Amino acid sequence: MKKVIIIILVIIVIVVGYFIYRSSYSTKAPLNSSESIASDTIIAKNSVFNPNELTVNVGTEITFKNDDSIAHTFTGDGFESGDVKSGDSFKFTFNTAGTFNYHCSIHPSMTGKIIVK
């Protein structure tokens, strides 16, 4: 009877230890950039801006992030990032209400719009 109790306790310790170990080392894959985009972030990837149109409140700081393999610019009414290399970002705070069209001066087909309320 003692041996059975000891075996049961060993099994319980092993099972509990396994779940503690497993929970501390998550096997979930990291989020890709589209899953982790904040509402105040615009991503340049595959030569498009995502989201293409964004509505924010006055005073919002927007992060423009380049997740593409080539440099881009974020050029709009009242702001200019200059060349933003792959993996880098540019931030700009919109302190005035209005509609701000922007584009990449390197790739003019890349366009977007920010609506500030």
Biotite code that builds the C-alpha atoms (Angstrom):
import biotite.structure as struc

atoms = struc.array([
    struc.Atom([0.000, 0.000, 0.000], chain_id="A", res_id=1, res_name="MET", atom_name="CA", element="C"),
    struc.Atom([2.881, 2.381, 0.826], chain_id="A", res_id=2, res_name="LYS", atom_name="CA", element="C"),
    struc.Atom([4.446, 1.734, -2.553], chain_id="A", res_id=3, res_name="LYS", atom_name="CA", element="C"),
    struc.Atom([1.196, 2.590, -4.337], chain_id="A", res_id=4, res_name="VAL", atom_name="CA", element="C"),
    struc.Atom([0.913, 5.903, -2.449], chain_id="A", res_id=5, res_name="ILE", atom_name="CA", element="C"),
    struc.Atom([4.547, 6.749, -3.225], chain_id="A", res_id=6, res_name="ILE", atom_name="CA", element="C"),
    struc.Atom([4.034, 5.932, -6.920], chain_id="A", res_id=7, res_name="ILE", atom_name="CA", element="C"),
    struc.Atom([0.894, 8.114, -7.039], chain_id="A", res_id=8, res_name="ILE", atom_name="CA", element="C"),
    struc.Atom([2.741, 11.011, -5.351], chain_id="A", res_id=9, res_name="LEU", atom_name="CA", element="C"),
    struc.Atom([5.662, 10.678, -7.798], chain_id="A", res_id=10, res_name="VAL", atom_name="CA", element="C"),
    struc.Atom([3.232, 10.739, -10.726], chain_id="A", res_id=11, res_name="ILE", atom_name="CA", element="C"),
    struc.Atom([1.497, 13.834, -9.324], chain_id="A", res_id=12, res_name="ILE", atom_name="CA", element="C"),
    struc.Atom([4.849, 15.615, -8.868], chain_id="A", res_id=13, res_name="VAL", atom_name="CA", element="C"),
    struc.Atom([5.894, 14.731, -12.427], chain_id="A", res_id=14, res_name="ILE", atom_name="CA", element="C"),
    struc.Atom([2.580, 15.912, -13.931], chain_id="A", res_id=15, res_name="VAL", atom_name="CA", element="C"),
    struc.Atom([2.545, 19.176, -11.947], chain_id="A", res_id=16, res_name="VAL", atom_name="CA", element="C"),
    struc.Atom([6.204, 19.789, -12.794], chain_id="A", res_id=17, res_name="GLY", atom_name="CA", element="C"),
    struc.Atom([5.496, 19.209, -16.479], chain_id="A", res_id=18, res_name="TYR", atom_name="CA", element="C"),
    struc.Atom([2.673, 21.781, -16.545], chain_id="A", res_id=19, res_name="PHE", atom_name="CA", element="C"),
    struc.Atom([4.726, 24.330, -14.634], chain_id="A", res_id=20, res_name="ILE", atom_name="CA", element="C"),
    struc.Atom([7.635, 23.855, -17.050], chain_id="A", res_id=21, res_name="TYR", atom_name="CA", element="C"),
    struc.Atom([5.358, 24.019, -20.098], chain_id="A", res_id=22, res_name="ARG", atom_name="CA", element="C"),
    struc.Atom([3.598, 27.207, -18.992], chain_id="A", res_id=23, res_name="SER", atom_name="CA", element="C"),
    struc.Atom([6.906, 29.005, -18.424], chain_id="A", res_id=24, res_name="SER", atom_name="CA", element="C"),
    struc.Atom([8.155, 28.166, -21.933], chain_id="A", res_id=25, res_name="TYR", atom_name="CA", element="C"),
    struc.Atom([5.353, 28.967, -24.330], chain_id="A", res_id=26, res_name="SER", atom_name="CA", element="C"),
    struc.Atom([5.551, 27.224, -27.678], chain_id="A", res_id=27, res_name="THR", atom_name="CA", element="C"),
    struc.Atom([3.258, 29.705, -29.410], chain_id="A", res_id=28, res_name="LYS", atom_name="CA", element="C"),
    struc.Atom([4.821, 31.302, -32.474], chain_id="A", res_id=29, res_name="ALA", atom_name="CA", element="C"),
    struc.Atom([5.497, 35.036, -32.218], chain_id="A", res_id=30, res_name="PRO", atom_name="CA", element="C"),
    struc.Atom([2.924, 37.377, -33.712], chain_id="A", res_id=31, res_name="LEU", atom_name="CA", element="C"),
    struc.Atom([3.585, 38.617, -37.203], chain_id="A", res_id=32, res_name="ASN", atom_name="CA", element="C"),
    struc.Atom([3.551, 42.380, -37.725], chain_id="A", res_id=33, res_name="SER", atom_name="CA", element="C"),
    struc.Atom([-0.008, 42.493, -39.029], chain_id="A", res_id=34, res_name="SER", atom_name="CA", element="C"),
    struc.Atom([-1.275, 40.791, -35.855], chain_id="A", res_id=35, res_name="GLU", atom_name="CA", element="C"),
    struc.Atom([0.561, 43.182, -33.592], chain_id="A", res_id=36, res_name="SER", atom_name="CA", element="C"),
    struc.Atom([-0.128, 46.474, -35.315], chain_id="A", res_id=37, res_name="ILE", atom_name="CA", element="C"),
    struc.Atom([-1.204, 49.130, -32.852], chain_id="A", res_id=38, res_name="ALA", atom_name="CA", element="C"),
    struc.Atom([-4.062, 51.405, -33.911], chain_id="A", res_id=39, res_name="SER", atom_name="CA", element="C"),
    struc.Atom([-1.588, 54.283, -34.229], chain_id="A", res_id=40, res_name="ASP", atom_name="CA", element="C"),
    struc.Atom([0.931, 52.486, -36.449], chain_id="A", res_id=41, res_name="THR", atom_name="CA", element="C"),
    struc.Atom([1.235, 52.415, -40.223], chain_id="A", res_id=42, res_name="ILE", atom_name="CA", element="C"),
    struc.Atom([3.365, 49.666, -41.745], chain_id="A", res_id=43, res_name="ILE", atom_name="CA", element="C"),
    struc.Atom([5.102, 49.808, -45.128], chain_id="A", res_id=44, res_name="ALA", atom_name="CA", element="C"),
    struc.Atom([5.390, 46.265, -46.453], chain_id="A", res_id=45, res_name="LYS", atom_name="CA", element="C"),
    struc.Atom([5.318, 44.770, -49.946], chain_id="A", res_id=46, res_name="ASN", atom_name="CA", element="C"),
    struc.Atom([5.326, 48.352, -51.276], chain_id="A", res_id=47, res_name="SER", atom_name="CA", element="C"),
    struc.Atom([1.965, 49.261, -49.720], chain_id="A", res_id=48, res_name="VAL", atom_name="CA", element="C"),
    struc.Atom([0.928, 51.142, -46.579], chain_id="A", res_id=49, res_name="PHE", atom_name="CA", element="C"),
    struc.Atom([-1.175, 49.214, -44.067], chain_id="A", res_id=50, res_name="ASN", atom_name="CA", element="C"),
    struc.Atom([-3.629, 50.503, -43.119], chain_id="A", res_id=51, res_name="PRO", atom_name="CA", element="C"),
    struc.Atom([-4.054, 52.619, -46.218], chain_id="A", res_id=52, res_name="ASN", atom_name="CA", element="C"),
    struc.Atom([-6.404, 55.001, -44.385], chain_id="A", res_id=53, res_name="GLU", atom_name="CA", element="C"),
    struc.Atom([-6.271, 55.773, -40.666], chain_id="A", res_id=54, res_name="LEU", atom_name="CA", element="C"),
    struc.Atom([-8.513, 57.972, -38.508], chain_id="A", res_id=55, res_name="THR", atom_name="CA", element="C"),
    struc.Atom([-7.075, 59.337, -35.240], chain_id="A", res_id=56, res_name="VAL", atom_name="CA", element="C"),
    struc.Atom([-7.713, 62.093, -32.711], chain_id="A", res_id=57, res_name="ASN", atom_name="CA", element="C"),
    struc.Atom([-5.822, 65.382, -32.580], chain_id="A", res_id=58, res_name="VAL", atom_name="CA", element="C"),
    struc.Atom([-2.590, 64.914, -30.606], chain_id="A", res_id=59, res_name="GLY", atom_name="CA", element="C"),
    struc.Atom([-2.040, 61.309, -31.667], chain_id="A", res_id=60, res_name="THR", atom_name="CA", element="C"),
    struc.Atom([1.526, 60.229, -32.377], chain_id="A", res_id=61, res_name="GLU", atom_name="CA", element="C"),
    struc.Atom([1.644, 57.947, -35.407], chain_id="A", res_id=62, res_name="ILE", atom_name="CA", element="C"),
    struc.Atom([4.482, 55.484, -35.859], chain_id="A", res_id=63, res_name="THR", atom_name="CA", element="C"),
    struc.Atom([5.364, 54.817, -39.479], chain_id="A", res_id=64, res_name="PHE", atom_name="CA", element="C"),
    struc.Atom([7.286, 51.520, -39.608], chain_id="A", res_id=65, res_name="LYS", atom_name="CA", element="C"),
    struc.Atom([9.146, 50.060, -42.561], chain_id="A", res_id=66, res_name="ASN", atom_name="CA", element="C"),
    struc.Atom([8.738, 46.261, -42.564], chain_id="A", res_id=67, res_name="ASP", atom_name="CA", element="C"),
    struc.Atom([9.757, 46.050, -46.211], chain_id="A", res_id=68, res_name="ASP", atom_name="CA", element="C"),
    struc.Atom([13.125, 44.921, -47.543], chain_id="A", res_id=69, res_name="SER", atom_name="CA", element="C"),
    struc.Atom([13.723, 48.297, -49.248], chain_id="A", res_id=70, res_name="ILE", atom_name="CA", element="C"),
    struc.Atom([13.789, 51.914, -48.042], chain_id="A", res_id=71, res_name="ALA", atom_name="CA", element="C"),
    struc.Atom([10.633, 54.048, -48.127], chain_id="A", res_id=72, res_name="HIS", atom_name="CA", element="C"),
    struc.Atom([9.640, 57.578, -47.161], chain_id="A", res_id=73, res_name="THR", atom_name="CA", element="C"),
    struc.Atom([6.527, 58.798, -45.415], chain_id="A", res_id=74, res_name="PHE", atom_name="CA", element="C"),
    struc.Atom([5.933, 62.148, -47.084], chain_id="A", res_id=75, res_name="THR", atom_name="CA", element="C"),
    struc.Atom([2.787, 64.165, -46.465], chain_id="A", res_id=76, res_name="GLY", atom_name="CA", element="C"),
    struc.Atom([1.248, 67.557, -45.833], chain_id="A", res_id=77, res_name="ASP", atom_name="CA", element="C"),
    struc.Atom([3.491, 68.978, -43.114], chain_id="A", res_id=78, res_name="GLY", atom_name="CA", element="C"),
    struc.Atom([5.700, 65.950, -42.457], chain_id="A", res_id=79, res_name="PHE", atom_name="CA", element="C"),
    struc.Atom([8.661, 64.261, -44.143], chain_id="A", res_id=80, res_name="GLU", atom_name="CA", element="C"),
    struc.Atom([10.456, 61.207, -42.806], chain_id="A", res_id=81, res_name="SER", atom_name="CA", element="C"),
    struc.Atom([13.378, 61.129, -45.190], chain_id="A", res_id=82, res_name="GLY", atom_name="CA", element="C"),
    struc.Atom([14.573, 57.663, -46.185], chain_id="A", res_id=83, res_name="ASP", atom_name="CA", element="C"),
    struc.Atom([13.426, 55.054, -43.650], chain_id="A", res_id=84, res_name="VAL", atom_name="CA", element="C"),
    struc.Atom([15.490, 51.892, -43.984], chain_id="A", res_id=85, res_name="LYS", atom_name="CA", element="C"),
    struc.Atom([14.128, 48.388, -43.552], chain_id="A", res_id=86, res_name="SER", atom_name="CA", element="C"),
    struc.Atom([13.307, 47.751, -39.886], chain_id="A", res_id=87, res_name="GLY", atom_name="CA", element="C"),
    struc.Atom([13.388, 51.451, -38.935], chain_id="A", res_id=88, res_name="ASP", atom_name="CA", element="C"),
    struc.Atom([10.518, 53.766, -38.097], chain_id="A", res_id=89, res_name="SER", atom_name="CA", element="C"),
    struc.Atom([9.513, 57.423, -38.059], chain_id="A", res_id=90, res_name="PHE", atom_name="CA", element="C"),
    struc.Atom([7.124, 59.107, -35.616], chain_id="A", res_id=91, res_name="LYS", atom_name="CA", element="C"),
    struc.Atom([4.987, 62.193, -36.106], chain_id="A", res_id=92, res_name="PHE", atom_name="CA", element="C"),
    struc.Atom([2.364, 63.796, -33.860], chain_id="A", res_id=93, res_name="THR", atom_name="CA", element="C"),
    struc.Atom([-0.725, 65.187, -35.581], chain_id="A", res_id=94, res_name="PHE", atom_name="CA", element="C"),
    struc.Atom([-1.728, 68.290, -33.595], chain_id="A", res_id=95, res_name="ASN", atom_name="CA", element="C"),
    struc.Atom([-4.134, 69.723, -36.184], chain_id="A", res_id=96, res_name="THR", atom_name="CA", element="C"),
    struc.Atom([-7.436, 68.336, -37.418], chain_id="A", res_id=97, res_name="ALA", atom_name="CA", element="C"),
    struc.Atom([-7.704, 67.621, -41.110], chain_id="A", res_id=98, res_name="GLY", atom_name="CA", element="C"),
    struc.Atom([-7.041, 65.093, -43.838], chain_id="A", res_id=99, res_name="THR", atom_name="CA", element="C"),
    struc.Atom([-3.391, 64.361, -44.522], chain_id="A", res_id=100, res_name="PHE", atom_name="CA", element="C"),
    struc.Atom([-2.541, 62.530, -47.723], chain_id="A", res_id=101, res_name="ASN", atom_name="CA", element="C"),
    struc.Atom([0.907, 60.963, -47.805], chain_id="A", res_id=102, res_name="TYR", atom_name="CA", element="C"),
    struc.Atom([3.063, 58.913, -50.147], chain_id="A", res_id=103, res_name="HIS", atom_name="CA", element="C"),
    struc.Atom([6.498, 57.370, -50.569], chain_id="A", res_id=104, res_name="CYS", atom_name="CA", element="C"),
    struc.Atom([8.649, 59.776, -52.554], chain_id="A", res_id=105, res_name="SER", atom_name="CA", element="C"),
    struc.Atom([10.778, 56.820, -53.742], chain_id="A", res_id=106, res_name="ILE", atom_name="CA", element="C"),
    struc.Atom([7.727, 54.813, -54.858], chain_id="A", res_id=107, res_name="HIS", atom_name="CA", element="C"),
    struc.Atom([4.967, 57.325, -55.800], chain_id="A", res_id=108, res_name="PRO", atom_name="CA", element="C"),
    struc.Atom([2.373, 54.576, -56.277], chain_id="A", res_id=109, res_name="SER", atom_name="CA", element="C"),
    struc.Atom([2.452, 54.046, -52.496], chain_id="A", res_id=110, res_name="MET", atom_name="CA", element="C"),
    struc.Atom([-0.176, 56.392, -51.064], chain_id="A", res_id=111, res_name="THR", atom_name="CA", element="C"),
    struc.Atom([-2.236, 56.705, -47.920], chain_id="A", res_id=112, res_name="GLY", atom_name="CA", element="C"),
    struc.Atom([-4.462, 59.012, -45.923], chain_id="A", res_id=113, res_name="LYS", atom_name="CA", element="C"),
    struc.Atom([-4.650, 60.035, -42.266], chain_id="A", res_id=114, res_name="ILE", atom_name="CA", element="C"),
    struc.Atom([-7.827, 61.693, -41.019], chain_id="A", res_id=115, res_name="ILE", atom_name="CA", element="C"),
    struc.Atom([-7.318, 63.653, -37.808], chain_id="A", res_id=116, res_name="VAL", atom_name="CA", element="C"),
    struc.Atom([-10.453, 64.619, -35.842], chain_id="A", res_id=117, res_name="LYS", atom_name="CA", element="C"),
])
